Amino acid sequence: MTLRIVVGEDSLLAREGILRVLERMPRVQTVGVAQDLDSLRDAVDQTTPDVVLSDIRMPPTNTDEGIRYAAELRTTHPTIGLVLLSQHAESAYASALFETGSQRRGYLLKERVRDRDELERALTTVAAGGSLVDPRIIDQLLRAREREDDAVLGRLTRRERELLELMAQGLSNAAIADRLGISKRGIERHINSIFSKLELGDAGDVSRRVKAALVFLSHS
């Protein structure tokens, strides 16, 4: 099956480079080329491709046109895939891209375009309904999650972290009180403080206890 592709790229050099790579793919046919967001919309409307291969930043603002168009496509052409290209690894853009779902979405660094096999795999995966993210983007997302976890647990005092670790081990309040030499009332005050600092809401004590333990275990 031939994959029909529309390319969106405002840089002449980058655009020609992408087109040359696509020309070497026997299963790929370029059916449209656009240099800005409006012409990209027109090309997609006129050709209904299988996949749009587009830069994230395009005229008129050269900021996040690709991200915004990805959200539009969910409504206007839900069966069309989209692979966005970025000059730099930007985890915030990746998160925004997949906010509306991961199906038929891909995010690659532009340097990957030189690898014909990798680009073809991305186009094929997205056209089939899957998703694909550049490994360097995944690394950034994981580091961002680790920083977030560190920031969350950083709100706790040393005693609260010690108590949370015992909670994660499944100890009851009475057992924790015996272990730490604190009254049960004192343990309850510490636990309520932990729930508040971890922003666990007004769920039942059992539910909040489990969630707090999961926060600790995911960080560990």
ABEGO torsion letter per residue (X at the ends): XBBBBBBBBABAAAAAAAAAAAAABAABBBABBBABAAAAAAAAAAAGBABBBBBABBOAAGBAAAAAAAAAAAAABAABBBBBBBABBBAAAAAAAAAAEABGBBBBBAAAAABAAAAAAAAAAAAAGBBBBBAAAAAAAAAAAAAAAAAAAAABBAAAAAAAAAAAAGBBAAAAAAAAGBBAAAAAAAAAAAAAAAGAEABBAAAAAAAAAAAAAAAX
